[in-house]
Amino acid sequence: MAAENKNQNFIEEIIAKDLEEGKIKEITTRFPPEPNGYLHIGHAKSICLNFGMAEQFGGKCNLRFDDTNPTKEETEYVEAIEEDVRWLGFEWAKLCYASDYFDQFHEWAVDLIKGGKAYVDDQNAEEIRVSRGTLTKPGVDSPYRDRSVEENLDLFARMTAGEFEEGSRVLRAKIDMASSNLNMRDPVIYRILKRAHHRTGDKWCVYPMYDFAHGFEDAIEGVTHSICTLEFQDHRPLYDWFIENVDVPHVPHQYEFARLNLTYTVMSKRRLHELVTLGVVDGWDDPRMPTICGFRRRGYTASAIRRFCREIGVAKADSMVEVELLQYCLREELNKSARRAMAVLRPLKVVITNWPENFVDELPAENNPEDEGAGSRTLKIGREIYIERDDFMEEPVKGFFRMSPGKEVRLKHAYIIKCDEVVKDADGNVAEIRCTADMKSRGGDAPDGRKIKGTLHWVWSGDAVKSRVNLYGHLFTLRNMNDMEEDKDYKDYLDPKSLVVVEGALVEPSAAAAAPLDKFQFLRHGYFCADKYTTPEKPVFNLTVSLKDSWGKEQKNKNGAAPKK
């Protein structure tokens, strides 16, 4: 059935053809992160692709940690990656580690030496770099390239035993120093690292390079389709060379797809790590970070991210994807699933002067007008309420339909009120609004049918809860971070307004009782989620995404319809 689908991407077409022609009986993929940091949205695309292909074609996908560099890898990252994959909705067939195969890798390295296809080089890293040449200039053979098999075996054994210092020697594959592909010019396949490994401890002091280990891992695990991002395209001949030159149990094949680049952010693990270590952000899960845990803390859902990955598709050429598409996918979901709540970020006191003494009314309010099954809640209202300060204008401009002197507005779910008096403090700032209510308009409808244009959200002073609200924006000011000026660093584009903290916001009780990651639409503000630090005594909310959907409107204008769901 898959082979008949005309809308397949090129990876699907390859897999479907391989199955149809009997080249493979079952598809096996893998998601192979290095545990040297937290996963970001780019990894989410790879996760969805690798696990999605296995699911679609009735195969299996392994989660594999490429833990070949003990200087940067930690158990913390391993655990975080497992959590992120599961949160996205996937479960692996096997949990694997490159370190599971260190003994086998070492045996294959020895086999290459015995076959005259690898040698120990005494040059340092800089000498090797210079001798490798350039795209227009061939490399120069190492003076140690023609060592005998016996000498190479002895030196590699002594490297393995810890006899030599870091950087003093490496093991290189003997391929072709004149190759047009720089990756084939005798690449380093083992280096000395006298560092404890997070799993193997001090057992090893030589470790394989990623290019050496990658294909062998696939071969051991029976991977049929090794799906990588485009930067590994030039590494494919090396991948194949290693497979061809040792006796492997299975021959895998590598395929490349375009990585995800997202506007207003960076995807480099090195840069993300730097943002964390410098304290620019509040850890790897800062809601401004493009990490999966950052999106989760901000209030994004796994299903919205999976939909986003489907929408952007699988291509052979790199491109820049608009973050507005990701936001669109999330809005579509949260509009149908998020509970509604009232929150006043910058409160302005309103006194309803004709309100009956000691009277507290209880009003029904739907939890989500898009979902009848979401039920309703009860809102309380009394003589004193708070509205948004921006919802009042003493001298209203044209088109301002909210509160102003002498004007009527509707309180959401409640009553129609009219501004009668403005009370100011000693500095001339508006401190309080005094209004009268149409007590016959309970529910918000005028009994005489008069039209009320403005509807305001509000909270009652009697049960509103003080909260902290974090208003998050883009971490960077530059839309395409690939367009940085030559003399500037990426940190030069950090937006100082990417986080605005609002202390003293007031929320209704139902929101204040939220558990971490509970999601709400704060009426007329946007979608928010309860932060991991929230408590009933001091609620904390993060802005997930605004209500405004400029991307969706733009696409509808272009195409006549919004993107398919």
Helices and strands as residue ranges (DSSP letters): G 2-4, H 10-20, E 28-31, H 41-56, E 60-65, H 75-87, E 95-97, G 98-101, H 102-114, E 118-121, H 125-131, H 149-160, E 170-173, G 182-184, E 188-192, E 206-208, H 210-221, E 225-229, G 230-235, H 236-244, E 253-257, E 260-262, H 269-277, H 292-298, H 302-312, E 319-321, H 323-337, E 339-341, E 343-344, E 347-352, E 361-366, G 372-374, E 376-381, E 384-388, G 389-391, E 408-411, E 416-424, E 430-438, E 455-456, E 458-460, E 465-472, G 481-483, G 490-493, E 499-507, H 509-512, E 519-522, E 526-530, E 540-546, H 550-559
